[in-house]
Amino acid sequence: MSCAACGIAEDDDIELKTCTACKSVRYCSVTCQKEHRSKHKRACKKRAAELRDEILFKQPESSHLGDCPICCLPLKLDHTKSNMMPCCSKIICAGCEYANFVREQEAGLKHTCPFCRHPMAKSEEEANRTNVKRAESSNDPAAIHRMGARCYNEGDYESAFEYFYKAAGLGSVTGHYMLSTMYRNGPGGIKKDKKKELYHLEEASIGGHPTARNNLGCVEEENGRLDRATKHWIIATKLGDDIALSSLRVRYTRGLVEKDDYASALR
């Protein structure tokens, strides 16, 4: 392997560094990378887009919710079928939560978290205090996102944006999704930004968020790229999103989606 600009070969004294965007060429120095930029820019941009698409269009193994940490079964997209514990930020399915409640009732035990056994909050205010404490002490992205959601519901969009931004930076898929909606709708004076909306939709989609994936399909259709939109709707449908399935069905009946594509989403 040699430097793409000057051609010097890598040895014990010279370490070549890979282009972080395309991963296809290497340079011996920053100077060589800058000098080669004009020749490499077009190919780099094309290859970087290809690498991004490889990640973007990979079917996630499960939705962003993952599995219940107790029974290890996939969590349903219906949020009424599960609940996030403020003490440990674990999402527990309704079945495991009910089984824990029955066990406690039969044994005369105090009501505790089904996962970490921390005493359950006796009021919403106590649950919120526990959530705030966890967010501040452990930098928990789920707890931080929950604080953002509470601010958003109360109409404090500026604080909500800050919490979602921090949560997304810590890996919260739902944080990315909420940022995409705020960049699209611009609530509370938040500046609309199509480019940032698309970025956060992609990040949420990669993380397995079916609604983000469906919305990304809609954005691609708006941009005249129905082939990409179809791929997104197929992935979202396989994750259990009914709206994405409806989008595919409507476009299939109009002859805009191939029969094989529609059938693959139903498998």
VOROSE-802704 format. One record per residue: x, y, z of N, C-alpha, C, CB in turn. Coordinates in steps of 0.02 Angstrom, whole numbers, plus 50000, padded with zeros to 5 digits. Glycine has a CB too. Layout:
<pts>
XYZXYZXYZXYZ...
</pts>
This chain:
<pts>
500424994050000500005000050000500445006250000499525000050061500255011049958500645017249953500195023349958501035017449887500505029049971500135035349976499815037049909500595041150000499175038849909498815040249847499055046649814498075040749861499405050949850499635057249823500355056949797499575062649874500825055149841501525055249823501805048349804501935058049879501445043049821501645036349802502135032949848501935036449736502315036149904502785033249950502475027049983502995038350004502875021849991502625015550019502645015650095503035009649993502195011950125502175011450198502725006850222501475008850221503065008950276503575004750307503575006050382504285006050278504095003750415504115004450488504135011750510504725000850516504405016150468504465023150486503885027450461505105025950460503525024950412502975028750382502325024950389503115030250306501855028050424501205024950434500685028750392501005024950510500355025050347499845028150305499175028150341499795024450238498795033550332498145034150364497595033950310498085040650405497075030050324496525029050277496055035050275496135022750294495815036550216495305041850208494695039850248495125043050132494495043950294493945042150339493265041950305493905047050396493205045050247492555045250212492445039150169492515051550169492915037650124492805032150076493155025650094493035034350008493645025950139494015020050162494405016550106493535015150194494495019850049494785016449991495495018549974494355017549931495725024349999496405026649986496745028550052496405032749937497415028950049497795030650109498305036050093498155024350136498485039850145498955045350138499495045050192498585052050140500075047950173500635047950221500615054150266501295047650184500245059350244500205065450283499585069450266500825069850272499425074250308498855078650295498975082850233498725083150357499605084750223499785088750164499625085050100500535090550166499815078650097499675074650038498915073850027500005067750043498555073050082497825072250077497505078550049497525070550146497735084350070497465090650046497635091749972497725096550088498245090049953498465090849884498085086249836499205089649878497905080449861497565075449820496805076349820497735068349844496565080849861495845081749871495465083049806495715087349920495725087549765495375089349703495295083449656495745095049668495785078949654495745073149610495315067649640496445070449597495295067349706494965061849741494245063449760495355060049803494065069749760493415071949788492815068349759493335079349777492775067849692492185064849661492125057449677492215065849585492685053749670492685046549685492555045249759493345043349663492825049549801492745048849873492015049649892493175054049911491705054849864490995056149880490555050349857490765062649847490705047649798490305042049772490385035849815490515040549700491005034249833491125028249874490845029049945491875026749878490885035049973490615036450040489865035450040490795043550062489535037549986488805036649980488625029349975488535040549919489035025449940488925018249933488985014750000489415015249882489495016750038489595013750105489025015550151490265016150135488795021750146488225023950188487595019950172488095031450177487485018750107486895014950086486925007650109486815015250011487525004850111487604997950135487354997350207488334995750129487515002350246487295002350316486545004050321487705007450358486345009050281485655011550285485135006350264485585017650241485285002550213484784997850187484864990650213484824997750112485254989950265485314983350298484714982350344485984982750338484384976650338483804975150379484004974050452483424968950352483764978250498483924977250569483644970650596483654983150611483994967750643483764961350672483114962250712484304958450716483034968150740482424969550779482304977050778482484966950852481734979150807481594986350810482054989550862480844987550828482024996150866482434999850913482274998150986482355007350903481694995150998481504993451066481864987151090480754992251069482074982851044482434976851063481984971651096482994978651110482274967951143481904962551177481784964451250482294955951173481274961451279481154962151351481744958751387480464958851373482074962251434482664959351467482514953551514483014964851505481874952151525481694946651569481504940351530481114948651615481024940951485480804935051447481174934351380480064935451434481544939651361481944939751300481524939151236482444934051301480884940851240480464941051180480454948151152479734938651197480384948951086480384955651056479824959951085480294955150980479994966151101479494970851127479054973251071479844976851162478414973851085477924976051035477994983551024477204974251057477824985750963477844992850947477304996750983477784993850872476764993251002476224996251040476484997851110475594991551043476555004251126476845006251190476415004551250476985013651190475785002851239475355000751295475524993651317474615001351276475924990151278476104983251294476764982651332476134979151231477054988251350477684988151388477744994651428478284987351340478244994751472478335000651514479075001451532477905000051578479325007651529480015008851547480065010251622480305014651507480505006751656480605007651728481045013851741480925001351759480815018751780481215024751792481845023451832480795029851828481855017851869482425016351913483025013751874482225011351964482915009851821483465006751783483415007951708483474999351796482885011351686482765013051615482675006851571483345017051589482505001151601482374995151562481644995051541482554988751603481524993051478480844992451453480614985351464480784994551378480084984551505479834977851524479164976751489479764977251601479074970851460478444969351428477884968651480478494962851385477264969751458476694969651504476614962851537476054971451466476794957551500476724950751528477184949651587476874945651475477814951651581478294950751636478134955451695479014952151611477884961351679477694966051732477094963251771477514973051702476624960251736476044957351770476244951151811475494955451718476684947051782476914941051818477264942951883477384936851774477654948351881478004950651941477504953251993478504956251923476984956651968476464959252014476094953452048475964963651975475924948352011475574942552040476014939052091475374937451984476654938252075477134935152122477164938952187477834934652090477194945552182477234949752242476594949352283477384957052222476024949252250475384948852285475314942252322474804949652236475504936852290475444930252320475914929352379475574924852269476504932452375477004931752428476984937352479477704931352398476534942152469476484947752515477094952252515476364945252585477394953052457478004957152450477844964252428478494953952400478314968752441478234975652418478334975852342478744980352454478004980752311478034981452238478714984152218477464986052212479094980352179479754982352157479814981652081480304978152192480354984452054480484984051982480594976751964481104988351961480274974251911480364967351891481074965551872479904965751834481474970651854482154969251831482674970351886482324973651772482704976451914483234977951962483014977352035483494984951950482374976152047482084975252114482104981552156482444969752150482194987352125482154993652161481424995052176482474999452120481274997652236480574999252253480265003852201480535002552323479655002252180479315006152129479085012852157478725002352100479085017952115478865024552135478115024352153478995029852080477935028052205477235028152227476825033552192477215029152301477165037952155476805043252120477205045152057476695049452166476885048852013477225051051952477775055951969476725054351904477675060152019478185064852039478815061252063477925069552094478715055952103479295052152127479645048652069479065046952179479265046152021479565042851962479975047951922479015039751918479715054051916480085059251879480725061051915479645065451870480705061451982481315063052019481835057552011481155063952094481605051352011482065045652001482375045951932481695038952011481975047751883482215048151814482725053651806481625049351766482595059451837483055065151834483715063251867482745071351868483675060051924484285057951960484705053251919484095054752027484365048551885484735043751844485045047251783484265038151821484685051851754484945055451696485565059451714484415059951666485555062651772486105066951792486695062951819485875071851845486565057451853487105053751885487455048851839486835049951944487075045751794487375040551751487375042251677487005034051762487145048251659487125050251589486755045051546487835051251562486205042551573485825037351540485415040351482485355033851590485545038251419485185041251362484435040251365485455038351298484205034451391483485033251395483165037951445483345025951416483495039151502483225043751552483235050951526483625043151617483765052651491483815059451462483275060551410484515060551431483165055451368482635055951318481955056751351482625049851271481845053251405481205053751440481095060751467481175048551498481625063951491481575070851514481405075451455482235073051548481705074051398481545077951338480825077151317481995075951281480575070951321479885069651303479405073351349479735062051305479575073651414479145077151461479135084751445479385075951533479715087551430479755094651411479365095951347480485096851403479415091351299479065092151236478315092251246479265086451187478065087651288477345087251302477095093451339477185080951343477545096651377477365102651414477435108951372477785103251477477685108251310477755113951266478415117651273477215118651279478875114851313479545117851320479995114751267479835116751393479925117051205480275113951149481025115251149479985116451084481235120851176481945122351178482315117451223482065129551201482035116251283482345111451329482295104351301482015111851397481725102851270481625096251240482155094951187480925095551210482285099951146482795099251093483475097751123482825105651050483645101351176484305100251208484365093251236484415105451264483835090751268483845083951295483885078651239483215082651338483495079651186483505074851131484185074851097482955076651079484485080651091485135081251059485665077451100485345088651050485635078351166486105074951209485995067351208486055077551281485355065351210485195058251210485425054951144484435057251219485315058451089485535055851024486285055051021485295060350967486635059751051487365059451053487625053551093487645065751080487205051151140487385045451182487115038851153487115046351253486815039251093486595033151059485845031851061486935027451088485445036551083484725035551086484415035951016484395040651132484115030350994483785030150929483175034650928483585022850911482785034450981482195038750985482395046150990481765036851046482975047451017483225054351019483335056950948483875054751059483635052750906483735054650836483055055650801484135049250799482585051250815481925051950783481585058450803481485045950801481595060050867481265066250889481615072350861481255066550965482265072150853482625077750822482405078650750483385076750826482295073050715482075073450645481395076750640482045066350614480945075250686480275078350684480305085750701479805074750733480765087550746480825094550765481145098650709481235095250830481625095650675481935099150618481445099750560482565095550595480965095150556480475095350502479915100350517480175088350491479655100250578479075104450596479255111150626478635100650644479855111650656480075118050685479645120650741480105123050633479465116550792479045119050847479435123850892478775113250888479075128650919479375133150969479965137150944479585129251028479975138650880480525142750854481145138750833480725147650905481115132150839481675127950815481735128850739481575120450835482335130350715482425131650644482355125150603483115134850631481925125450552481835119650509482475118550468481225120550462482645112050459483245110450422483165103650389483875110550469483065103650323482945097350286483545092650289482775098950214484135095450285484745091350285484825087750352485355095650270484715091450407484785088450473484205083650487484805093850527483615085250461483055080650469483215073950436482415083750437483485074150376483665068050340484205064150377483895069750269484705067550403485245064150439484975060350500485775069250462484555063750540484295060550600483795055050584483975065750646483415055850529482975050450507483385044250488482545052750447483945045350454484375039750435484675036350496484925042150388484905040250543485205037350604484695033350643485505042950647484085035950648483555032350684483355026050646482935036850693483345026450579483175020650538483695015150545483105022650465484325017050545484865012150553484805008750621485555015650547484565012450671484475009650738483855005450745484445015250787483445004850692482865000450694482205003850712482984995150742482165010450704481545014050720481065013650659481695021550739480525009650662480095008650604479745014950579479585003550620479525019250625479185025450604479675030050568478885029050665480285030450593480795034550559480935031650490481455034750601480955025050485481075021850420480505023350371481155014250429479895023150395479325024750353479355032050330478665023450390479505036550377479555043650360480115044950310479675047750424480655041150318481215041850271481005039850201481825037750294480585034650197480305032650133479885038150102479895026350141479495041550144479085047050119479515052850093478615049550175480065054250129480515059550107480835057750040481065060750160481035051450033481345049349970480835049749912481605042149976480205048149926479695048749875479595056049856479035045649899479605060449905479535067649892480105070049846479535071649958480685066949853481265068849813481295065149746481905067449853480755061449731480725058049667481115051649662480955062549614481305048649719481695042449719481275036749748482355043349760480795034449709480325029349731480665022749744479775028549681481205021249707481555014949718481845014549788482105014049666482135020049811482405020349879481845020349931482855026549888481305023949915480725024149960480445017149971480185028949933480395013349917480125006549921480555002149966480085003449851481215002849961481664998950004481545000550077482395000249985481455007050092481335009050161480675006350187481345016850167480155006550146479495004150168479504996550179478965005950116479884992950138479944985650147480274984150214480344982550089480824987750229481164986650293480714988350352481814990850297480354994050347479904996150401479344991150411479615003050386479074988450356478534983450360478774977250396478284981650290479384975050381479654969050414479784970150488480304966950380479844976650507479924978350578479254979050613480324984850586478704978350574478034978550603477654984950595478084977050674477884989450551477544995850543476964995250493478045001250519476354996150517475764995350475475685001050424475144995050519475915007050442475855012650396476295011550334476045019350431476895008750345477345007350289477025002050244478025004950315476704997050274476364991950235475814995050193476074986450280475444999650223474915003150186475195007250128474515007650234475775010350140476105014250086476285009750028476735017750113476545003850043476714999149990476094996649953477094993150020475564995149991474954992549962474654997549913474444990750017474615003849934474325009049891474725009849827474305015749929475375009949833475795010849773475815004549730476495012849793475714998849760475674992649721475034992649678475694986449768474484994749708473854994949670473875000049614473264996549717474315005049621474385010049568474905008049516474575016749599475225002349528475725000049480476405003249489475495001149412476515006349546477145009749558477655005349594477025015949599477424999949625477854995249660477784988349629477694995049736478344985049617478334978449586478014973249633479044976249567477724968049603477394962849641477894959249687477064957749594478494957949662479004954449702479204958549763479624952949659479254965249755479434969649811478884969449864479554976949786478264969849841477704969749888477664963049924477034971249851477784957649888477764951049918478324950049969477804945649863478914952749954479484951950000479354955350067480114954749968478954960750066478794964250128478324960150172478494971050113477944955650142477454951750178477744945150205476864950250133478344943550186478644937150209478874937650281479234935150164
</pts>
